[in-house]
Amino acid sequence: MKLRDFRLLALSTFFENVTRGENVVLGWVILELTDSPFMVGLAVGIRHAPAFFLGI
């Protein structure tokens, strides 16, 4: 494997982990603001709806 390929893999893994952290923070903030698990699910669902419908 070339070094360039490894750097791209490491970079994409980094951004995936940032996105996972964003999802945790989003859920946490919504839960703190609303105290409603339903609203957490709704917010996360809305956040991921474009990827679901566009197949990304």
Buried (B, 14 or more C-beta within 10 A) or exposed (E): EEEEEEEEEEEEEEEEEEEEEEEEEBBEEBBEEEEEEEBBEEBBEEBEEEEEEEEE
